[in-house]
């Protein structure tokens, strides 16, 4: 070298060039590499060529994934049902609930037994009422709901207002009167797990009464005694007719359901006309019961929608 600095050997120059090539490949992102013209393989080392092939495979895979994602989105747009805005959905819900108040099946929650419950049980009942109302709002054929014997000075009303936002604005009837003061006795059908008669058909001109008790209440036959006190017909869900006990480690079996679970079963029955579908969908697995094997074949994944007309019975 003219300046007296140590010179580069040919081998050192080649090594430095190769290192710069590798560094150049490492810092490029995929988009930059995609637009870079392919190098002459004669001027690239094996390491550089290997990295080029690796990036090319990655780019090809990325292109393929993008193409598949575009196709999937296109198919979703073409075949998926149109999404309604929240405002539209709320309007549809209000319309359904308004129609239910004029022509829907009447379901009454008898809250006359809250004096038999602890504060904890009252709080759980309040939560069940919220879930019950939520299920009714979402239903295609909602019921006309009544809360009877709900007194202004009761622990339950205070807890419902405290726990459930907008409770007093729920689209249902709330009264301090008894169900006998609101409906004629002959129209009332009281549901109790201790009844002897099984509910076979849901009739349009009947009012179905659910006892407002939490599922862990230790007082046996309380709802049955209440129904007898009212002097009305009392029935149970047809659990024995459609279901059977299932073995479990705790050997636990119970037919006592929360009021929101009973309502879910009845809503599905009225929408599908199938006891087996309603029970298989909503009866909690932890209760130790399953639909009997000879009814399993009648459980449809997409049962037809029924229409509860005035002259119809859902059985």
MIKEKOL-643092 format. One line per 4 residues: number of its first residue (from 0); their letters; for each residue y, z, x of C-alpha. Coordinates in Angstrom, 3 decimals. Layout:
# residues N
NUM> a> Y/Z/X; ... $
# end
This chain:
# residues 315
0> xxxx> 0.000/0.000/0.000; 3.514/-0.759/1.264; 4.868/2.751/0.515; 2.044/4.442/2.392 $
4> xxxx> 0.511/6.109/-0.714; -3.258/6.120/-0.899; -4.578/2.979/-2.574; -7.036/2.621/-5.452 $
8> xxxx> -10.471/1.311/-4.761; -11.939/-1.294/-7.076; -14.466/1.249/-8.367; -11.739/3.788/-9.178 $
12> xxxx> -9.719/1.134/-10.990; -12.681/0.174/-13.175; -13.358/3.850/-14.000; -9.755/4.440/-14.974 $
16> xxxx> -9.743/1.332/-17.198; -12.901/2.470/-18.965; -11.463/5.950/-19.599; -8.325/4.432/-21.123 $
20> xxxx> -10.438/2.232/-23.383; -12.364/5.278/-24.682; -9.172/7.247/-25.215; -7.672/4.329/-27.128 $
24> xxxx> -10.707/4.173/-29.417; -10.666/7.936/-30.080; -7.056/8.154/-31.207; -7.180/5.215/-33.637 $
28> xxxx> -7.826/5.968/-37.286; -10.016/3.827/-39.463; -7.251/1.778/-41.017; -5.774/0.855/-37.644 $
32> xxxx> -9.156/-0.098/-36.297; -9.855/-2.216/-39.353; -6.819/-4.340/-38.606; -7.437/-4.556/-34.864 $
36> xxxx> -8.903/-7.842/-33.654; -12.387/-7.509/-32.228; -12.430/-7.172/-28.430; -14.241/-9.528/-26.181 $
40> xxxx> -17.563/-7.778/-25.493; -17.489/-9.153/-21.931; -14.499/-6.898/-21.117; -15.877/-3.714/-22.778 $
44> xxxx> -18.258/-1.125/-21.407; -21.385/-0.028/-23.270; -19.688/3.191/-24.425; -16.748/1.306/-25.899 $
48> xxxx> -19.045/-1.127/-27.680; -21.110/1.726/-29.057; -17.978/3.401/-30.436; -16.805/0.122/-31.933 $
52> xxxx> -20.125/-0.359/-33.721; -19.977/3.249/-34.975; -16.490/2.786/-36.427; -17.453/-0.529/-37.990 $
56> xxxx> -20.390/1.108/-39.755; -18.103/3.852/-41.012; -15.587/1.307/-42.288; -18.292/-0.663/-44.072 $
60> xxxx> -19.609/2.513/-45.715; -16.084/3.508/-46.751; -15.461/0.082/-48.294; -18.737/0.349/-50.198 $
64> xxxx> -17.852/3.804/-51.537; -14.420/2.620/-52.624; -15.929/-0.331/-54.433; -18.463/1.881/-56.222 $
68> xxxx> -15.762/4.378/-57.199; -13.561/1.605/-58.619; -16.503/0.297/-60.651; -17.334/3.788/-61.929 $
72> xxxx> -13.744/4.387/-63.016; -13.619/1.018/-64.735; -16.815/1.777/-66.673; -15.481/5.201/-67.637 $
76> xxxx> -12.286/3.640/-68.975; -14.213/1.066/-70.975; -16.893/3.294/-72.503; -15.426/6.804/-72.572 $
80> xxxx> -13.787/7.877/-75.847; -9.996/7.892/-75.701; -8.579/11.231/-74.577; -6.286/12.916/-77.056 $
84> xxxx> -3.274/14.891/-75.916; -3.201/18.660/-76.462; -0.533/18.190/-79.090; -2.703/15.746/-81.048 $
88> xxxx> -5.768/18.001/-80.723; -3.809/20.974/-82.046; -2.643/18.912/-85.004; -6.225/17.833/-85.752 $
92> xxxx> -7.400/21.455/-85.556; -4.646/22.615/-87.924; -5.585/19.874/-90.364; -9.279/20.835/-90.293 $
96> xxxx> -8.510/24.524/-90.792; -6.133/23.728/-93.659; -8.836/21.638/-95.304; -11.342/24.460/-94.786 $
100> xxxx> -9.048/26.887/-96.594; -9.105/24.647/-99.636; -12.701/23.356/-99.648; -14.691/24.897/-96.787 $
104> xxxx> -17.710/27.158/-97.063; -16.494/30.748/-97.492; -17.587/33.314/-94.914; -16.456/36.908/-95.191 $
108> xxxx> -16.509/39.553/-92.453; -16.981/42.983/-94.018; -15.038/45.458/-91.852; -15.610/48.522/-93.996 $
112> xxxx> -17.935/50.195/-91.459; -15.590/50.592/-88.501; -15.372/54.352/-89.148; -19.001/54.543/-87.987 $
116> xxxx> -18.189/53.074/-84.560; -16.850/54.477/-81.321; -13.645/53.239/-79.709; -15.695/51.164/-77.279 $
120> xxxx> -17.613/49.542/-80.141; -14.369/48.843/-82.012; -12.996/47.132/-78.920; -16.149/44.993/-78.621 $
124> xxxx> -15.894/44.070/-82.298; -12.316/42.937/-81.709; -13.526/40.623/-78.928; -16.270/39.265/-81.190 $
128> xxxx> -13.702/38.443/-83.876; -11.711/36.453/-81.307; -14.794/34.469/-80.272; -15.767/33.979/-83.914 $
132> xxxx> -12.366/32.484/-84.699; -12.509/30.315/-81.576; -15.880/28.879/-82.627; -14.573/28.154/-86.113 $
136> xxxx> -11.500/26.351/-84.705; -13.669/24.050/-82.585; -16.119/23.197/-85.377; -16.112/19.765/-87.007 $
140> xxxx> -16.622/21.474/-90.364; -14.922/24.886/-90.051; -15.454/27.657/-92.583; -12.863/29.408/-94.695 $
144> xxxx> -12.836/32.850/-93.072; -12.010/36.168/-94.745; -11.582/39.555/-93.086; -11.957/42.228/-95.755 $
148> xxxx> -11.427/46.002/-95.587; -9.120/45.596/-92.586; -6.603/48.367/-93.156; -3.129/48.398/-91.665 $
152> xxxx> -3.602/51.818/-90.071; -7.101/51.100/-88.727; -8.162/51.306/-85.088; -9.642/47.829/-85.391 $
156> xxxx> -6.426/46.107/-86.476; -4.499/47.848/-83.716; -7.104/46.739/-81.159; -7.197/43.159/-82.503 $
160> xxxx> -3.422/42.848/-82.167; -3.507/44.381/-78.681; -6.386/42.282/-77.325; -6.045/38.984/-79.187 $
164> xxxx> -2.780/37.084/-78.738; -1.463/35.720/-82.042; -4.130/37.525/-84.079; -1.921/37.913/-87.147 $
168> xxxx> -1.284/34.151/-87.114; -4.980/33.217/-87.187; -5.782/30.673/-89.889; -7.867/33.002/-92.058 $
172> xxxx> -7.414/35.486/-94.866; -6.874/39.145/-93.908; -6.954/41.773/-96.631; -7.366/45.508/-97.107 $
176> xxxx> -9.439/44.849/-100.213; -13.207/44.975/-100.386; -15.187/41.741/-100.621; -16.105/42.794/-104.173 $
180> xxxx> -12.402/42.861/-105.055; -11.935/39.339/-103.722; -15.147/37.631/-104.950; -17.516/38.105/-107.898 $
184> xxxx> -20.672/39.997/-106.960; -22.989/37.160/-108.028; -21.423/34.820/-105.474; -21.920/37.154/-102.495 $
188> xxxx> -24.848/36.800/-100.077; -24.923/39.572/-97.467; -26.593/38.860/-94.112; -28.432/41.779/-92.533 $
192> xxxx> -31.171/41.723/-89.849; -33.040/44.382/-91.843; -33.329/42.364/-95.076; -36.751/41.314/-96.349 $
196> xxxx> -35.694/37.922/-97.750; -35.021/35.101/-95.305; -32.057/32.793/-95.814; -33.519/29.425/-96.692 $
200> xxxx> -30.566/27.294/-97.791; -26.812/27.554/-97.403; -25.168/26.864/-100.770; -21.661/25.577/-101.200 $
204> xxxx> -20.754/27.897/-104.091; -21.820/31.108/-102.329; -19.803/33.456/-100.117; -21.714/34.598/-97.033 $
208> xxxx> -20.875/38.096/-95.834; -21.394/39.269/-92.243; -21.328/42.968/-91.539; -18.650/43.800/-88.990 $
212> xxxx> -20.830/45.807/-86.610; -21.280/45.445/-82.880; -24.710/44.431/-81.619; -25.400/47.700/-79.755 $
216> xxxx> -24.767/49.947/-82.750; -27.481/52.599/-82.866; -27.235/53.189/-86.599; -30.210/51.390/-88.117 $
220> xxxx> -30.058/49.578/-91.478; -26.327/50.279/-91.842; -25.526/46.743/-93.005; -28.528/46.783/-95.369 $
224> xxxx> -27.300/50.026/-96.930; -23.823/48.534/-97.293; -25.219/45.476/-99.101; -27.209/47.710/-101.476 $
228> xxxx> -24.102/49.799/-102.077; -22.249/46.644/-103.111; -25.167/45.586/-105.300; -25.335/42.047/-103.911 $
232> xxxx> -28.100/39.784/-102.663; -29.067/40.519/-99.065; -30.856/38.118/-96.700; -31.579/37.696/-92.992 $
236> xxxx> -31.593/34.690/-90.685; -35.047/33.009/-90.693; -35.891/34.173/-87.173; -39.478/35.154/-88.030 $
240> xxxx> -40.045/31.810/-89.734; -38.823/29.578/-86.888; -39.116/31.693/-83.742; -41.642/33.805/-81.893 $
244> xxxx> -41.546/36.512/-79.271; -41.492/35.452/-75.642; -42.981/37.595/-72.905; -40.426/39.137/-70.562 $
248> xxxx> -40.552/41.753/-67.807; -38.724/44.379/-69.859; -40.797/43.703/-73.003; -37.499/43.552/-74.900 $
252> xxxx> -37.190/41.800/-78.265; -34.248/42.051/-80.648; -33.093/40.188/-83.731; -29.678/41.855/-83.861 $
256> xxxx> -26.870/39.383/-83.140; -23.124/39.657/-82.757; -21.115/38.297/-85.674; -19.800/35.377/-83.590 $
260> xxxx> -23.397/34.396/-82.703; -24.378/34.437/-86.383; -21.373/32.265/-87.205; -22.279/29.775/-84.432 $
264> xxxx> -25.768/29.445/-85.907; -24.441/28.866/-89.417; -21.819/26.356/-88.255; -24.458/24.330/-86.417 $
268> xxxx> -26.826/24.529/-89.387; -24.145/23.134/-91.708; -23.297/20.359/-89.233; -26.888/19.302/-88.484 $
272> xxxx> -29.047/20.553/-91.350; -31.546/21.918/-88.806; -32.490/25.583/-88.469; -34.517/24.859/-85.349 $
276> xxxx> -31.580/23.140/-83.660; -29.138/25.902/-84.645; -31.434/28.725/-83.524; -32.493/27.050/-80.272 $
280> xxxx> -28.860/26.384/-79.371; -27.293/29.743/-80.192; -29.969/32.444/-80.287; -29.498/34.299/-76.943 $
284> xxxx> -32.452/33.878/-74.581; -32.091/37.493/-73.462; -33.130/38.664/-76.932; -36.738/37.713/-76.174 $
288> xxxx> -37.297/34.993/-78.792; -37.859/31.229/-78.572; -38.367/28.527/-81.192; -42.065/28.389/-82.132 $
292> xxxx> -44.017/25.537/-80.449; -44.810/23.738/-83.720; -41.049/23.434/-84.375; -40.120/22.237/-80.873 $
296> xxxx> -40.613/18.553/-81.731; -38.014/18.783/-84.489; -35.263/19.815/-82.059; -33.112/16.736/-81.550 $
300> xxxx> -30.673/16.548/-78.628; -28.192/14.769/-80.886; -28.945/15.702/-84.528; -27.184/13.818/-87.325 $
304> xxxx> -24.041/15.237/-88.835; -24.505/16.613/-92.325; -21.885/16.754/-95.027; -21.713/19.935/-97.101 $
308> xxxx> -20.775/18.453/-100.467; -20.300/20.679/-103.554; -23.666/19.671/-105.013; -25.557/19.933/-101.725 $
312> xxx> -27.621/22.646/-100.132; -28.212/22.834/-96.397; -31.778/24.002/-95.784 $
# end
